[in-house]
Amino acid sequence: MTPHVPAMLRGVEAERFVERTRGFVEMGAPEDVARDVAVLLDAFPLLDVVEIAARTRVPADEIARMAATRTGS
């Protein structure tokens, strides 16, 4: 699910992701590595998403969409 996180981000979170990615690239990281590292802060809540999905037997991507809608991401 982590590769889908950037597409779920909105507003300030999306801007923060772009800025973090840009900062890592400016420090010399390849673009793909910069994106992988920059997304980690926003991917952390996926641990809860997976746990909720396992408990409720609702697909994790559905839980993630609901969470993103609820939080405004």
Helices and strands as residue ranges (DSSP letters): G 2-4, H 5-8, H 11-26, H 31-38, H 40-43, H 46-56, H 60-71
